[in-house]
């Protein structure tokens, strides 16, 4: 297993992977640093009850690599990193996150953490007690707060780009959008779309939450299994990744898949080609959900959340540029987005050799 893991780390281009353990607090975590060519790696810390260490490793490797592409596409001077904690949100404690902070401090600034799935500004304040390499802090402590609202706002502009490319108009009015996951980001996206006149279909593993959100927006709530076959213009996965895969792609009726979840495709190459073959437009998630990283980078550079919101609007043009590149080269958008991001990284790497 160790040899296979090392081989995968090499194949995916990671610079460093750190396994963290603290017996006193029960911390079991993995920090992955993918690429620091453009700057220190920055990526959130998520908590999930992974079935195995191998599953957690696969997740953190894919997530950190996507963070490299995300920052590069967004024009940020950051590399890609990520942290996953193996456990349940109910186990979050100050001792556990302070232990994580000590591990992050030991990396000397190569990795900066922030909120992600099942973590908030509270946990980041605990991390901050042990290291300065943390962002996404509460505004009262000089931070920009939860990056979720900026993520949702940027994803909204990603949806606009998809509508423009597919229908010739970016206006969401009258368009039907199905959102999977009505947590903070999904709800934020729903609010922006509803305000713009879109008709919403909402789904969540917690159907009480889905029905409550549907009542707020005058939308329709559907069971999780019905999300994929929803008769809508846009499918927006905003919860866990890997949901668009060989099992779900044959169910799709929507001509567009564009959501805020990380790693929406089960396999970027395989599923990207399959969607392209079915004439379904896929907006690379690491392109459209970059609002979060823009927000936390704003904290590092001290340009504030309002400026981050303005910068997140640029995601619409970035997404359109990705589609234009994909059309020109006859490749899936995800491959085009990776190529654009890698070109920027390679260009900076070449300058360092001069």
N, C-alpha and C positions, 0 to 999 in steps of 0.2 A: 504493500500500500504506500509506504514512504517513497519508494522509487517512482511509482506512478505519479504521486503528488509532485515530486520534484521535477519530473519530466513535463507535467502539465504547466507548472510554474514557468519553466523555461520556454515552452511552446507559446504561452500567452504573453511572454515578454515582461514578466514582473521582475522588479528589482529586489524586492524584499518581502518576505511573509513572516510574521511574528505570531507565535502561539503564546497566549498569556494565561497564567493560572495564579490564583491567589486562594490558598486553602482556607484562610480565615473567613473571607467574605463569600467564598464559593464562586468567585469569578472564573469563567471559562470563556475566553474570547480569542478571536483571530483578527489581526490587523494586516491588511495587504496594501503594499505600496507598488503601484504598477509602473509609473513613469514620472520622473521629476525633471524632464528636460526643460519644460516651460516654467517650473517653479515648484515649491513644496507641494506635496500631495495633500489634497483636501477632499474629504468625503464624510458623510454622516456615519453615526453609530446606530445600528439597529439591533433590537432584541427579538429573537424568535426561538421557539422551542424546537430547534432542529432535531430531526430523528437520529442524526449521527454527526460525528465530527467531519466526515467526508462530505456530507450534504452542506454543512456550514462552510467548508472550504470552497466548494464549487460556487456557492453563492457569493462569497466575498471576492473570489477571483474575477468572476464576471462583472460584479458591481464596480470594483475598483478600475477595471479596464474601461468600462463605460464612462467612468468619471474622467479618465484621461481624454477620451473623445469629446465628452461634454464640455469640459473647460476649453479645449482647443477650438471647438466650433464656436463657442461663445466669445472667443477672443480674450480669454482670461489668462493671466500669467500664473497658471497653476498646473500641477500634475494631478494624477488620479490616485486616490486612495479610498479605503473603506474599512470599517470595523464592524464585526458581528459578534454579539454576545449570545452564547448558547444558554437559553433559559426562557422563563416566562416573565411578562411585564410585571406580574404581581411580586416577583422576586427583586425588582429594582430597589436598591438601597444605597444610602450614602457610602457605606463601607465598600460596596462593590464598585461604584463608579470612581471613588477615590483611588482604589487599587488600579483601575483602568488608567486613571490620570497619571499614576506613577510609571506605568508601562509606556504611555505616550511621551512623557517627559524624557524617558530613557532613549527615545529616538531622536532627540536633539533638534526637533523642528522639521524633520522630514515628513511628518504626518500631522495634520491639523484636523481635529474632529468637530462634529456639529450634530444637531438632531437628525433623526431618521425615524424609521418605523419603531413605534413603542418607546421613544425617548422624547423628552421635552426640554425646555429651558431649565427645569428643576435639576434634571440629571446633569446638564452641562455645567450648572453652577457647582455641583459636587466635583466634577472633573476639574474645574478651574481651581479648586483648592490645592491641587497637586501639580498643575501645569498651566502655562500661559498659552499652550498650543490648542486652543479651543475657541470656537466661534458659535454664533447662534444664541448668544446670551440675552438675558432679559434687558429691555431698554433702560430700566432703572440702574443697571450695572454697566451701561455704556454699550450694550449690544443692539442688534437690530431685531431681536426677538425671533419668534417662530418663522422660518422661511417658507412655510406652507402657503401663505397668501400670495407670495411672489411666484411660487411654483404654479399655482392655479392660474394666475394672471398670464404668465408666459404660455402655458398650455392652451389657454383660450386663443392666443394669437397664433399658435400652431394650428389649431382647428380652422381659424380663418384662412390660413395659407392653403390648407387642404381643400377647403370649399372653393377658393379662388382657382386652384389648379384643376379641380374636377368639374366645377359647374360654371366657371367664368365670373363668379362673384364671391367675394369674401363675406358678404352679409349673412349672418346666421338666422335672420328673421325667416320664420316658416320652416326652417330645417329641423329634422328630427334627430336627436342625439341621445344615445343610450350610454349611461355612465355606470361603470362597475366599481363599487366602493364609494360610499358617501361619508368618508372620514373628512378631515379638515380640508385636504386638497380637492377631493371629489365634490364636496359641498361648495367650495370656492369656485370651482369650474362651473358647477351647476348654476350658481348665482350669476356669474358673468353671462352665461349663455341665455338664461331666463331673462335677464335684463335686456339682452339684445333681441329678444323675441323668438328664441328657439323653443321647440316643443321637446320635452324631456321624458325619457324612460329611465328609471333608476332601479339599480339592483345592488344588493349587499348580502353577505352571508348572515347578517343580522337583519332579518326581514322587518322587524319592528322599526329599526332605524331607517330602512328603505321607505317604509310606508309613511313614517313621520316626515321624512324629507320630501316625499312625493306630495303630501298634503300641503307643505309649505309652498311648493312651486306649482301646484296644480298639475302635477305630473302623474305618470303611470308607474306603479311599482311592479316589478316582475321578479320571479324566483331566479336564483343564480344560474340554473341550467338554461333558462329561457333567454338569458342575455345574448348569447352568441348568435341566435337565430332571429333576433329582433329585426323587424322590418323598418330600418332607420337609414339615415344618410351617413351617420358617423357612429362607430363604436369607440368608446373612450374607456379603456381599462385604467383604473386609478387605484388599484389595490396591489395584489401580489404580481410577480412576474411570471413568465413562462406560460401565460394563458392562451396565447395564439400559437397553436401547434398542430401537428397532423390530425389530432382528434377533433379539434374545434374548427379548423379552417374550412372543412367541407360544410359546416353549418352556417357559415357567414352569408348574409344577404346584403349587408352594408357595403357600399363601394369604397368606404374610407375607414381605416383604423388609426386613431390618433388619441393617445392617452398619456397620463402623467406617471403611470407605474414604471418602474425600472425593469429593463430586460423583458419587455412584453413578449417578444418572440422566444419560443423554446430553444430555437437555434437560428442565429442571425442569417446564416447563409442558406440553409435548407428552407426555412419558412419564408424568408424574404423572396426567394425565387418562386416558391409556391404561390404566394400572394400576387406577385407580378404576373405569373402565368394565368391567374384567375381574374386579372384586371382589377385588383383591389389595391388601392393606394395605401401604403403604410408610411406614416411619418415616424422616423426613428425617434424613440423615446428620449435618447440622450441629447437630441436636438431640441425637442419641444418642451421638455421638463427642466430646462437649464435655469429657470427662474430661481430655484432654491440655491444653487451654487453661486448665482449672481448676487443673491441676497447676503449670503454669509461672506463672500469675498468683499462685499461692500463694508462689512464690519471690519475686516482685516485692513482695508484701504480707507476706511472712515468716510465713505461717501453717502451713507444713510439709506434707509429703506425707500424713501420717495424717489431717489435717484435710481435705486435698483428696479423700481416699478417701471420707470421710463426705459431703462436698459432692457427690461424683459420684453417690451414691445417690439424690439428689434428681432425677436425670435420669428416673427412673421416673415420678414425678408430673408433671414437665414434659412428657414425651411423652404421658401420658394427657390432659393439658390441651390439647395440640395436637390430639389425636384428637377430643376433645369439641368443640373449636372447629370442626374440619373437618366433623363430623357436623351441628352446628347450622347452619352456613352452606352445607352441601351442596357443599363444595369438596374437592379433594385435600389430604391432610395437608401436603404441601410448601408449598402456597399458604397454608394456615392458619398454618404456622410462620413464614413470611416476614411475614405480616400482624402476628402477635404481636410479632415482633422489631422491625418497622418502627414499630409503635405506640410502643414504649418509646423508640426513637431520636427520633421526632417529638416526643414529650412533652418530652424533655430539650432538644431544639433550640428548642422553643417557650419554655421557661423562660429560655434564654439571651437571648431577645429582650426579656424584661421589664426 
